[in-house]
Structure formats: C-alpha cells, structure tokens
Amino acid sequence: MKIAFVGSHGVGKTTLCFDLAAQLKRRGLNADMVKEVARGSPLPVNRKTSREAQLWILTTQVAEEIRALSHSSVVVCDRAALDNYAYFFLACGRDAAVEKFVDMWMKTYDLLIRVPVIAQPQDDGFRDTDAVFVREVDRKVSALLAASRTEFLDLEAVPRAQWAEEALKGVLEHPRLRQGRL
C-alpha cells in the first residue's frame, strides 16, 4: 500500500508522514517513509528551479518509492509525482511526455491526502517562503488533482490538530488494508 501527502511546501506534510508511519508501525505494519527528495537536489529548486532540477526531483521520488516498496508493505510518501509535476508545470509549462509519465505513476498510489495551506511557511534556509508562490503551488496541485479525477482525502475542512488522526483513519479504513491485501 502506498500513501502520499500532497500539497505546497511548508504545510506540514513531513510532520504528518513521520506521525503516520510511526502510528502504522505501532499497529504492527511494516511501514517505511519516502522523505522529501528536493532538499537533496544538486540543482536550484523553488522559484529558481529548472526543467533538469524538476526531472531530477521527479525521477528520484519515483526511485525512492520503488526502493521503499521493495521491502515494506506500507509506504508513506512526503509528496507524490503529482505535486512534483505541479512545480515542474509552474517553472517550465506543460510537458506532454512528463505529464503522461506522471499520469501513469499516479495510478500506483492507493491513497492521496491533500494538505492545505493554512499559514505562511517558516524560513528554514531551504523552503521558499513567498506567500504568492506557496499559494500558486497549492492551486496547481489542486487543479491537477481535479483534472486527473483522482480521489483523495482532503484535510481542508479538518482542524489542524486533527490532521494526523484523520490521515490515520483514512488509511485504516482503506479497502486494501481492511481486506488484508498488503
């Protein structure tokens, strides 16, 4: 089973990933986590990104997901191919070949959890804290989700203090987990 948190940067996806993976492990599931790969990019990211940087991020994300799935029955991802493509799209425009790959890869996720923007991201020396850019990414992720007609758990109407509980509930109630198909 593969779960991915999607949304703009600085919204709490990483914290939710760690929390969800820990809760699943406490329930006896063999869970692993794919951390955000953009921080390891050898090329500029955020608003200074390029086609090459975004392709590196996208393909590294996919490779890390494959690695994690090779030894774990549940993988929790800090991002999905879709939000990596949102950054690509904003920086480079639409690319039919990349979009086709992303559409194909999106079918590998069992559950997407959209994390909304509720506050300005904190400056950590890496994240772009420009509020307009953060919202642009959020809008693009939402538009891509809508265009793909992909089902997802949306945390928009859920109070921040309940996000982790809602994410866990979404996983535990997922048909694949309930039917023991891991």
C-alpha positions in Angstrom: 0.0 0.0 0.0 1.4 3.4 -0.9 0.1 6.6 0.7 1.2 10.1 -0.4 0.7 13.5 1.2 0.3 16.2 -1.5 0.3 20.0 -1.3 2.6 23.0 -1.3 5.8 23.2 0.7 5.8 24.1 4.3 2.2 23.0 5.1 3.0 20.1 7.4 3.4 17.1 5.1 6.7 15.9 6.5 5.4 16.0 10.1 2.3 14.1 9.1 4.4 11.5 7.3 6.6 10.8 10.3 3.5 10.6 12.5 1.5 8.3 10.2 4.5 6.0 9.6 5.1 5.7 13.4 1.4 5.0 14.1 1.3 2.3 11.4 4.4 0.7 12.9 2.9 0.7 16.3 0.0 -1.2 14.8 2.4 -3.9 13.6 2.5 -2.9 10.0 5.8 -3.0 8.1 5.9 0.7 7.2 8.6 2.9 5.6 8.7 6.5 4.6 9.9 8.3 1.5 11.1 11.7 2.6 11.1 14.8 0.5 13.8 14.5 -2.1 14.0 18.1 -3.3 16.4 19.0 -0.4 19.0 16.6 -2.0 18.8 18.2 -5.5 22.2 19.1 -6.9 20.4 21.9 -8.8 18.4 25.0 -7.7 14.8 24.5 -6.6 11.9 26.6 -5.6 11.4 29.6 -7.9 14.9 29.2 -9.2 14.3 25.7 -10.5 14.8 24.4 -14.0 13.5 21.5 -16.1 16.5 19.5 -15.2 16.1 20.1 -11.5 12.4 19.1 -11.6 13.1 16.0 -13.6 15.8 15.0 -11.1 13.3 15.5 -8.3 10.5 13.6 -10.0 12.7 10.6 -11.0 14.4 10.5 -7.6 11.0 10.5 -5.9 9.9 7.6 -8.1 13.1 5.7 -7.5 12.8 6.1 -3.7 9.2 4.9 -3.8 10.3 1.8 -5.7 13.1 1.2 -3.2 10.8 1.5 -0.2 8.1 -0.7 -1.7 10.7 -3.4 -2.3 11.0 -4.1 1.5 7.9 -2.6 3.1 4.2 -3.4 2.9 3.1 0.2 3.5 5.0 3.2 2.2 4.2 6.8 3.3 5.4 9.4 0.9 6.2 13.0 1.6 4.8 14.2 -1.8 3.6 12.4 -4.9 4.6 12.6 -8.5 1.6 14.9 -9.0 2.9 17.7 -6.8 6.4 17.3 -8.1 4.8 17.9 -11.6 3.0 21.0 -10.2 6.4 22.6 -9.5 7.6 21.5 -13.0 4.5 22.9 -14.6 4.8 26.3 -12.8 8.5 26.6 -13.8 8.6 25.1 -17.3 5.0 24.9 -18.5 3.1 21.9 -19.6 5.1 18.9 -21.0 3.0 16.1 -22.6 5.7 13.5 -22.1 6.3 14.2 -18.5 2.6 14.6 -17.9 2.0 11.1 -19.4 4.6 9.6 -17.1 3.1 11.3 -14.1 -0.4 10.2 -15.0 0.9 6.6 -15.3 2.7 6.8 -11.9 -0.2 8.3 -10.1 -2.1 5.0 -10.5 0.5 3.4 -8.2 -0.8 5.4 -5.1 -3.5 3.8 -3.0 -4.3 6.9 -1.0 -3.6 10.6 -1.6 -4.0 13.1 1.3 -4.1 16.7 0.4 -2.7 19.1 3.0 -3.9 22.7 2.6 -2.0 25.9 3.1 -3.2 27.4 6.5 -0.2 29.5 7.4 3.0 31.1 6.0 5.9 28.6 5.9 8.7 29.2 8.3 12.1 30.1 6.9 14.3 27.1 7.3 17.0 28.1 4.9 15.6 25.9 2.1 11.9 26.5 1.6 10.7 29.4 -0.4 8.6 31.5 2.0 7.0 33.7 -0.7 3.3 33.5 0.1 2.2 34.1 -3.5 4.5 31.1 -4.7 3.2 28.9 -1.9 -0.4 29.6 -2.9 0.4 29.1 -6.6 1.8 25.7 -5.9 -1.3 24.9 -3.8 -3.6 26.0 -6.6 -1.7 24.0 -9.2 -1.7 20.8 -7.1 -5.5 21.2 -6.6 -6.1 21.9 -10.3 -4.0 18.8 -11.2 -5.9 16.7 -8.7 -9.2 17.9 -10.2 -8.1 17.3 -13.8 -6.9 13.8 -13.0 -10.2 12.9 -11.3 -8.1 11.2 -8.7 -9.8 10.5 -5.4 -8.1 11.9 -2.4 -8.7 12.7 1.3 -8.8 16.4 1.7 -7.8 17.9 5.0 -9.0 21.4 4.0 -12.1 21.3 6.3 -10.3 19.4 9.1 -8.8 21.4 12.1 -5.0 21.2 12.0 -4.9 19.5 15.4 -6.9 16.6 13.9 -4.9 16.1 10.6 -2.9 13.1 11.9 -5.9 11.4 13.3 -7.8 11.9 10.0 -4.9 10.6 7.9 -4.7 7.5 10.1 -8.4 7.0 9.8 -8.2 7.3 6.0 -5.5 4.6 5.9 -7.1 2.2 8.3 -10.5 2.5 6.5 -8.9 2.0 3.1 -10.4 -1.1 1.4 -6.9 -2.5 0.6 -5.9 -2.5 4.3 -9.3 -3.6 5.6 -9.3 -6.6 3.2 -5.7 -7.6 4.3 -4.3 -7.2 0.8 -0.9 -5.9 1.8 
